[in-house]
Amino acid sequence: MIRSIRKRHKVIWIALAFLLPSLFVAALALRHEEPRNDGVPAVASEGAR
Amino acid sequence: MSETYRAVGWNRQKIIYDGIMMGAAALYLMVFIGLGALFRPNATAETLLIRGFGTLAFVMLHVVLIIGPLCRISPKFLPLLYNRRHLGVATFIFGSAHGVFALFQFHALGNVNPLVSLLISNTRYTSIPDFPFQVLGALALLILFVMAATSHDFWLKNLTAPVWKTIHTFVYVAYALLVGHVLLGVLQAETNILLAVALGTGIFLVVALHITAAFKEARQDEESESSVGFADICAMQDIPENRARIGTVSGERVAVFRTGGEVYAVSNVCQHQNGPLGEGKIVDGCITCPWHGFQYDPKTGASPPPFKEKIPTFDVKIEEGRVLVKTIPNPPGSRAGMTGPDREMTRAANGPNSRDQADP
């Protein structure tokens, strides 16, 4: 690899080292229970995500 | 190397590599769908396929991403790098299967174009739990498509290595988008702790390996001591026969090879994919790139006929057992000089060589 590419690679991964864990924590901390309608058969609601 | 587009130049290594890859992928899908049908009897076949292809592509992307830094940390992993592009293209294909099945399953049954439906059916971009995560996956798939479409050596040659590598750097963006796609998608609905642990482990592994490799590389970029136009790279006895030591001269790396009692300095950057020539060795008289086997004459920096790649050479002088390399390179493909009171340069004829000059 040439030096400029190595530098860019380093900057990108330092940024991702902050971004990805922050996203991970935020996404898990802020998730909420999806409302369930027990009257609907499970097969219809499976795979909504 | 010819710029004519041609199909994959299959060889035994590539067949083995792809055979293992496709076998492992098929096994993963069978196990995933089998266990899914066992433990989620209400799940439809479409759902199992969507999730099977999606998780397979995501796992494969992790493998693709960790191969590079692993090879920077230890050359033992170089065999994994050899055919990584096929792994990347397969990742795109499996990711596409996930996307297409999901598009049909969730967006194709209305009176709106499925792609339009994907973009307009949920616009809650300010909500984390309700974020339209599908858009992140679609953007990542678009990046992977561009990468897969330009993965062949034809494009590498015509776009030039720096442009090609810049395009392919976007795989990091695709990875971040896919982490978001998974976190804001399936992990909002699936609360099984094992899924979060698996994703967290994957992120940690990829980030930690890239950061480790980046800092290791940065240490190697420290300039070699230089004076009067020559940089002191190492002691001659420090260079193993038919191997190299790497130094940094004028901001770029130089590979100093020793073969047949002579010392030659060339750019460390292979013209194919910018592989580290100094981590390769002399095979049949030619410097051989450890990544894909591209070869160069150590005396001139030119590939043996019929190949046409050329790398810059550097004049070398030996003083008191130390190897000094001129800080200004010679034009690519031009014969370098070797001077110094310690030794006279001798020449040895080398024959042409073969290499993997192929393809994705």
Interface residues (C-beta under 8 A of the other chain):
Chain A: M1 I2 R3 I5 R6 R8 H9 K10 I12 W13 I14 L16 A17 L19 L20 P21 L23 F24 A26 A27 L28 L30 R31 H32 E34 P41 A42 V43 E46 G47 A48 R49
Chain B: R40 N42 A43 T44 E46 T47 I50 R51 Q105 I128 P129 P162 K165 T166 T169 Y172 Y175 A176 V179 G180 L183 L184 G185 V186 L187 Q188 A189 E190 T191 A196 L199 G200 I203 V207 H210 I211 A214 F215 E217 A218 D221 G251 E252 R253 V269 N274 P276
